[in-house]
Amino acid sequence: MPNHRPFAVDGLDVNEVSDGLIVYYPARDRVHYLNNTAAAIFTLCDGTRDVKAIVDAVGTVFGAEAPLRAQVEACLGDLEEEGVLRSGG
């Protein structure tokens, strides 16, 4: 996963709400409610950042310390499993 550059799949309907994002995936007829942390992670997944850069950015945004990597990777894994993110090389 180190050089992995996740990005959102095509065709998502993403709407900002006061406490995060609502992501609708019409191809799967699934709605995902992302809290502020998951929304920040999702937004950073534009295919230009690897996992380390995403972890660093989340740490900067939320002022968090080092143990973030496992939590960010878990969130990325969940979003990929739900089909809203894809892995880039």
MIDOSE-1310 file (N, C-alpha, C; in nm, 2 decimals, decimal comma, always signed):
residues 89
mpnh	+0,08/-0,12/+0,00/+0,00/+0,00/+0,00/+0,08/+0,13/+0,00; +0,22/+0,13/+0,02/+0,29/+0,25/+0,03/+0,29/+0,34/-0,09; +0,30/+0,29/-0,21/+0,29/+0,37/-0,33/+0,16/+0,39/-0,39; +0,06/+0,33/-0,33/-0,08/+0,33/-0,37/-0,13/+0,47/-0,37
rpfa	-0,19/+0,51/-0,48/-0,25/+0,65/-0,49/-0,40/+0,63/-0,52; -0,48/+0,63/-0,41/-0,62/+0,61/-0,43/-0,69/+0,73/-0,50; -0,80/+0,70/-0,57/-0,88/+0,80/-0,63/-1,02/+0,76/-0,64; -1,12/+0,86/-0,64/-1,26/+0,83/-0,65/-1,30/+0,77/-0,78
vdgl	-1,39/+0,67/-0,78/-1,44/+0,62/-0,90/-1,53/+0,72/-0,97; -1,54/+0,70/-1,10/-1,63/+0,79/-1,18/-1,78/+0,77/-1,15; -1,85/+0,87/-1,16/-2,00/+0,86/-1,15/-2,06/+0,88/-1,01; -1,97/+0,92/-0,92/-2,02/+0,95/-0,78/-2,10/+1,08/-0,77
dvne	-2,20/+1,09/-0,69/-2,27/+1,21/-0,66/-2,23/+1,25/-0,52; -2,14/+1,35/-0,51/-2,09/+1,39/-0,38/-2,15/+1,52/-0,33; -2,20/+1,52/-0,21/-2,26/+1,64/-0,16/-2,21/+1,67/-0,02; -2,17/+1,79/+0,00/-2,12/+1,83/+0,13/-2,24/+1,86/+0,22
vsdg	-2,23/+1,82/+0,35/-2,32/+1,85/+0,45/-2,25/+1,90/+0,57; -2,32/+1,95/+0,67/-2,25/+2,02/+0,78/-2,15/+1,93/+0,86; -2,17/+1,80/+0,86/-2,08/+1,71/+0,94/-2,01/+1,61/+0,85; -1,99/+1,64/+0,72/-1,91/+1,56/+0,63/-1,96/+1,56/+0,49
livy	-1,97/+1,44/+0,43/-2,01/+1,42/+0,29/-2,11/+1,31/+0,28; -2,20/+1,33/+0,19/-2,29/+1,22/+0,14/-2,24/+1,18/+0,00; -2,21/+1,05/-0,01/-2,16/+1,00/-0,14/-2,26/+0,90/-0,19; -2,32/+0,93/-0,30/-2,41/+0,83/-0,37/-2,34/+0,77/-0,49
ypar	-2,34/+0,64/-0,49/-2,28/+0,56/-0,60/-2,40/+0,50/-0,68; -2,44/+0,56/-0,79/-2,56/+0,51/-0,86/-2,54/+0,37/-0,92; -2,42/+0,34/-0,96/-2,39/+0,21/-1,02/-2,42/+0,09/-0,92; -2,41/+0,12/-0,79/-2,44/+0,02/-0,69/-2,56/+0,06/-0,61
drvh	-2,62/+0,17/-0,64/-2,74/+0,22/-0,57/-2,71/+0,22/-0,41; -2,59/+0,28/-0,38/-2,55/+0,28/-0,24/-2,52/+0,43/-0,20; -2,56/+0,46/-0,08/-2,53/+0,59/-0,02/-2,44/+0,57/+0,10; -2,33/+0,66/+0,10/-2,23/+0,65/+0,21/-2,23/+0,79/+0,28
ylnn	-2,24/+0,78/+0,41/-2,23/+0,90/+0,49/-2,09/+0,91/+0,55; -2,02/+1,01/+0,51/-1,88/+1,02/+0,56/-1,87/+1,13/+0,67; -1,82/+1,10/+0,79/-1,80/+1,20/+0,89/-1,68/+1,29/+0,84; -1,65/+1,40/+0,92/-1,55/+1,49/+0,87/-1,42/+1,43/+0,85
taaa	-1,38/+1,34/+0,93/-1,25/+1,27/+0,91/-1,25/+1,19/+0,78; -1,35/+1,11/+0,76/-1,36/+1,03/+0,64/-1,37/+1,11/+0,52; -1,45/+1,22/+0,53/-1,46/+1,32/+0,42/-1,33/+1,38/+0,38; -1,25/+1,42/+0,48/-1,12/+1,47/+0,45/-1,03/+1,37/+0,38
iftl	-1,03/+1,25/+0,42/-0,95/+1,14/+0,36/-1,00/+1,12/+0,22; -1,13/+1,11/+0,20/-1,19/+1,09/+0,07/-1,15/+1,20/-0,03; -1,16/+1,32/+0,02/-1,13/+1,44/-0,06/-0,98/+1,44/-0,11; -0,90/+1,39/-0,02/-0,75/+1,39/-0,05/-0,72/+1,28/-0,16
cdgt	-0,81/+1,19/-0,18/-0,79/+1,08/-0,27/-0,82/+1,12/-0,42; -0,73/+1,20/-0,48/-0,75/+1,25/-0,61/-0,65/+1,18/-0,71; -0,58/+1,08/-0,66/-0,48/+1,01/-0,75/-0,35/+1,07/-0,76; -0,33/+1,18/-0,69/-0,19/+1,25/-0,69/-0,12/+1,22/-0,57
rdvk	-0,18/+1,17/-0,46/-0,12/+1,15/-0,33/-0,11/+1,01/-0,30; +0,01/+0,96/-0,25/+0,02/+0,83/-0,20/-0,04/+0,83/-0,05; -0,04/+0,71/+0,01/-0,10/+0,69/+0,14/-0,02/+0,78/+0,24; +0,11/+0,78/+0,24/+0,19/+0,86/+0,33/+0,15/+1,01/+0,32
aivd	+0,13/+1,06/+0,20/+0,09/+1,20/+0,18/-0,05/+1,23/+0,24; -0,14/+1,13/+0,22/-0,27/+1,14/+0,28/-0,27/+1,14/+0,43; -0,19/+1,05/+0,49/-0,17/+1,05/+0,63/-0,12/+1,18/+0,69; -0,01/+1,23/+0,62/+0,05/+1,36/+0,66/-0,05/+1,47/+0,66
avgt	-0,13/+1,48/+0,55/-0,23/+1,58/+0,53/-0,34/+1,58/+0,64; -0,38/+1,46/+0,67/-0,49/+1,44/+0,77/-0,43/+1,48/+0,90; -0,31/+1,44/+0,93/-0,24/+1,48/+1,06/-0,23/+1,63/+1,07; -0,20/+1,70/+0,96/-0,19/+1,85/+0,96/-0,33/+1,91/+0,98
vfga	-0,43/+1,86/+0,91/-0,56/+1,92/+0,92/-0,62/+1,90/+1,06; -0,60/+1,78/+1,12/-0,67/+1,76/+1,25/-0,57/+1,77/+1,37; -0,44/+1,80/+1,34/-0,35/+1,82/+1,45/-0,32/+1,69/+1,52; -0,33/+1,58/+1,45/-0,31/+1,45/+1,52/-0,16/+1,41/+1,51
eapl	-0,13/+1,31/+1,60/+0,00/+1,26/+1,61/+0,02/+1,13/+1,52; +0,13/+1,07/+1,53/+0,17/+0,96/+1,45/+0,08/+0,83/+1,44; +0,00/+0,79/+1,53/-0,07/+0,67/+1,52/-0,18/+0,67/+1,41; -0,19/+0,78/+1,34/-0,29/+0,79/+1,24/-0,28/+0,70/+1,12
raqv	-0,16/+0,65/+1,09/-0,15/+0,57/+0,96/-0,25/+0,45/+0,96; -0,25/+0,38/+1,07/-0,34/+0,26/+1,07/-0,49/+0,30/+1,05; -0,53/+0,41/+1,11/-0,67/+0,46/+1,10/-0,70/+0,50/+0,96; -0,60/+0,58/+0,90/-0,62/+0,63/+0,76/-0,63/+0,51/+0,67
eacl	-0,54/+0,41/+0,69/-0,54/+0,29/+0,60/-0,67/+0,21/+0,61; -0,72/+0,21/+0,74/-0,84/+0,13/+0,76/-0,96/+0,21/+0,69; -0,96/+0,34/+0,69/-1,07/+0,41/+0,63/-1,05/+0,40/+0,47; -0,93/+0,41/+0,42/-0,91/+0,38/+0,28/-0,96/+0,25/+0,24
gdle	-0,92/+0,15/+0,32/-0,97/+0,01/+0,29/-1,12/+0,00/+0,28; -1,18/+0,06/+0,38/-1,33/+0,06/+0,38/-1,39/+0,12/+0,26; -1,33/+0,24/+0,22/-1,39/+0,31/+0,11/-1,36/+0,23/-0,02; -1,25/+0,16/-0,03/-1,22/+0,08/-0,15/-1,31/-0,04/-0,15
eegv	-1,33/-0,10/-0,03/-1,42/-0,22/-0,03/-1,56/-0,18/-0,07; -1,61/-0,06/-0,03/-1,74/-0,01/-0,07/-1,74/+0,03/-0,22; -1,63/+0,04/-0,28/-1,62/+0,06/-0,43/-1,62/+0,21/-0,47; -1,61/+0,30/-0,37/-1,60/+0,44/-0,41/-1,46/+0,49/-0,43
lrsg	-1,36/+0,42/-0,39/-1,22/+0,45/-0,42/-1,16/+0,34/-0,50; -1,06/+0,37/-0,58/-0,98/+0,27/-0,66/-0,84/+0,30/-0,63; -0,76/+0,20/-0,64/-0,61/+0,21/-0,62/-0,54/+0,25/-0,75; -0,46/+0,35/-0,74/-0,37/+0,39/-0,85/-0,23/+0,35/-0,82
g	-0,15/+0,33/-0,92/-0,01/+0,28/-0,90/+0,08/+0,39/-0,86
